[in-house]
């Protein structure tokens, strides 16, 4: 009996899974710095206004709308390298990404405010461009490592596990980059409760960032060395107007747009929590050393569910387990919001709720990349679209929009309560502002998770039944393409 094309181009080993996981571990080592540390470094160390930070991220995303599709098209049009179509790009851009990450954390407080602002705009946009150069080919690798949807689901789980470990160093740094504030005489400055006030230390921060950046280079090279491209993938012949045709196809693809928007909102919720908690635990709870715990508690269930996610997704449907899991997370944050209305804002209750909500979000966290691969497969079969890098560039851009949404959602509440990093080092916040700060911390994730549920359950059409049908269609398509 003739072996199917999908069978011939699958059969990944543990080495492949670990290698692919190392790629997102490397990416999240540096990207996690922008999630957990960078916003507070800008506002508290460099004393950049929250409004300037928001404007910077918006400008960066406008540029990404131009840069990401261009880079995706360049990769799709580039000749296939001896190392494969995508993996060789990891060697080229690993070190530049790490250097750009370090540059973002240079302490330029001695510069005039205008030059400080120019510096953070330049280095932030530079990092985003270089991150795009490595992240698009890395994400596209999933399409050529295996053609099996079940194996891609496993790759999605391992990629998410890699991102979990990759995000942890930045969270640790966010918790332990503080030193006690002192007055001109060297005495510690105390808050109203008699506790020593703390401030982010730029020296500790840059040392931690540098170590994390070097580690990212190591893991990018491990990803390169341990991955194998099995599926033949070649550029389509150049045709006039092909780029615009690809963009129009992506925009009209219901599965692709649905998963892109859902991923954007989910990432926004994740990044909002990681960034906003730096302010919440510093000013509201006054427990700077616990800053990393909400994110750690959200990730803890992943350690168990990672053994179940692939099997449950294959059995019940990836769309189904992801959508109802994120709905459960939304409910738990709504419960926290209701309790806050009655004055219940205990730090340990907040952490416990994050742990329970993490059980619900673990499924979409682990399987979101498989949902994206399913949508790209749908585009291949339905629209004959083979431009994987361009597709992933568009998807990556949507996730970057999630980063912008998170930045806005972090800074708008700070603007509303009158946050000023340098001013608050001596004056503090009143009770009403602190309560408002907490309410935003639970209300915003609840709304975002609810929106993700609605999109996945009622807009994203690739149910378990449709995915099974798609595999049969994909087998015929791949045979025809590689005949």
Secondary structure, 3 states (H helix, E strand, C coil): CCCCHHHHCCCCCHHHHHHHHHHHHHHHHHHHHHHHCHHHHHHHHCCCCHHHHHHHHHHHHHHHHHHHHHHHHHHHHCCCECCECCCHHHHHHHHHHHHHHHHCCCCCCCCCHHHHHHHHHHHHHHHHHHHHHHHHHHHHCHHHHCCCHHHHHHHHHHHHHHHHHHHHHHHHHHHHCEEECECCCCCECECCCCCECEEECHHHHHHHHHHHHHHHHHHHHHHHHHCCCCCCCCCCCCCCCHHHHHHHHHHHCHHHHHHHHHHHHHHHHHHHHHHHHHHHHHHHCCCHHHCCHHHHHHHHCHHHHCCCHHHHHHHHCHHHHHHHHHHHHHHHHHHHHHHHHCCCCCHHHHHHHHHHHHHHHHHHHHHHHHHHHHHHHHHHHHHCCCCHHHHHHHHHHHHHHHHHHHHHHHHHHHHHCCCCHHHHHHHCCCHHHHHHHHHHHHHHHHHHHHHHHHHHHHCCCCCHHHHHHHHHHHHHHHHHHCC
